[in-house]
Amino acid sequence: MATRLVISPKRRFEIPARLDEATLAAAVARRLASPEALPAGFAAPPPVVWVDGADEVLVHLPDVRVALRDRLIAVSVDLECDQTGRETLVMPFAVGGARDPAGLIAATESLPRGDGLLVGRWGRIVQDAVWAALLGVIGDYATRLNKLPFGFTAGDGVLSLRAAKPAELMQLKTAVRALVPTPPRGPSR
């Protein structure tokens, strides 16, 4: 069972090793807001306006949703502008699973799914922000443990975070290099 976020004396959220969908959605939403827009405590951040050049979009942070399945993180974010009204963009990220961890690597589609006008203008920006938020979650978890982010795995309803000491990562790197065969060198030309 995943645990809930805990607020530290410094008014920062302490990220647990396992997060359920609602907890991860709250953590992602908080990272999509500007620090001055964050309410105290556990309250969800209010909708915020993102500005890029002359364009603006309202991002409905209280309605960020996450679905976790085996090796899949799907994040949905509602955006609203004058041209489209309120629409949902969905970003699926394929990550490692419990039996096949992939570290901090994910595969995703080139653009989020959703309304073409919003995707064309804001899709890449939102997708990059969501990915940065996911990396921020594991970064905060690792920092709390005085370790380095090592990876996350998705299972049905749970995201598990992994962190390691620098020496542990060096040992792993050495072990992986020992397993990877060196390609034969051909004659020089």
N, C-alpha and C positions, 0 to 999 in steps of 0.2 A: 504494500500500500504506500502511495506517495504521501509525503508530509507537506504541510502548509508553510508558507513563508513566515519567517520570524523577523520582527523588527528589533534591531540592535539599539543599544543606548545612543549611538551616533545617528539614530533615525534613518538608518539604511536597512534595506531588506537583506536578510541572510538567506542565501539560496541553499536549500537542502540538496542532498545527493540524488533524490528522486522527486520528480514533479508530475502532478497530474495535469490534465488538460486545462482546467480552470486556473490553476496556479501559474502554469506556463503562459497562458493568455494574459494574465495580469502582469507578469514580469515583462513580457514583450510590449504590452501597451505602455507601461511606465517608461520603457526605453525609447519609445517612439515620440514621447512628449519632451518638450524642453524642460530643463530642471526647474525653471520658475513656474511652470504650469502644474507641477506635481503637488497634489494635496498632501497634508500630513497623514501619517498613519497608513492604513490599508485601503483607503478610498481609491476608487478607480480615477484615473486622470480624466478631466473633462475633454470634450472635443477640442481640437486645436486646428488652426489654419496654417498650412504649409504654403510658403511663397517661393516660387522659382521664377526669376525674371519678372515678367508682368503677369504671370499666372498664379492663381491661388486655388487651393482645394481645402475643403473642410474634411478633417480626418476624425472619424467617430471612434475615439480610443476606448470608450466604455464598451463598445461592441466588438472588439477584437476577439476572435475565436480561434481555438486550436483543436485539431483532431490528431490523435496519436495512434498509429497502427504499426504493425510489424515493419520496421525499417522505413517509416514514413512520418514526416511532420507536415501537416497541412495547416496553413495559417490563412485566415480570411480577415480582411480589413475593409470597412465601409468608408467610401469616399463620396463627397458631394460637391458638385459645382453647378453653376447656372445652366450650363449646356446639357447636362445629363441628369440632374437630380441626384438622388442617393443611389449608389450602386456598390456592389461587393466585388473586390478583387481577391482571387484565391491563388495562393502560392504553395504548391507541393514541393517538398524537399525530400529526396531519397537519401537516407543516412544508413549507418550501420545498425545491425540488430544485435541482440544479446549473444548470438553464436558467431557473428561475423562483424565485429566492431570495425569501423572505418576511420576512427580518429575524428578529426575536425573537418572532414570532407563531406560534401553533399553534392548531389546532382539535382538540377531543377530544369524546368522549361525555360526557354529564352525570355519569355514574358509571362506575367501572371495571366490567369483566366479572368475574363470579365468584359465589361462594356468596352468596345473598341476605341472610343474617344478617350476614355480615362486611361486605358492600357497604353495607347499610343503616346499620351502626354506624360502620365505619371507612373506607368507600370514599372519601368526600370528603377526609378527612384524609390518606389515603395518596396520593391523586391530587395534592393540593396539595403534599405533601412531595416527590413525584417530580418535579413540574414545577419546584419550587424547586431541587431538586438539579440538574436539567438546566440551569437558568439559572446556578446556581453554577459548573458546569463551564465555561461560556463566560465567566463573570465572572472566574474564576481565570486562564483563558487570556489574556484581555485585560489583566488587571492585570500579569501577567508581562511583557507587551510595553509597558507604560505607555500603553495605549490604552483605548478604550471598547468594550464588547461591541456588535457590529453585527449578528450573525445566525449562523444555522447552516443547513446544508442536509444532507438525508439522501439517500444513494444506497444501492445494494445493498451492504450490509456495512460502510459507512463513513459516519461523521458528520464533516462538514467545518465548522470553526469560523471565524468571520470577526470581526476587530476593526479599528477605524479610529481615527485621531487625531481629536480634536475638530474641528479645522479641516476635515478631510475630510468629516465628518458634516454640518457646516454647509453645505459646498458641495453635497453631495447633497440636503440639505433645500431649498436654493435652487433647484436644478435641477428637483426634483420639483414644487415650487410653480409653476415656470414652465410645466410641462407640463399641469398641471391647469387646465382652463378655469374661469373665474370665472362662477358662475351669474348670469344676467341679473336685474337688480332690477326688480321690478314697481312699480306705483304704490303709494304709501303710503296706508294707510287711517286 
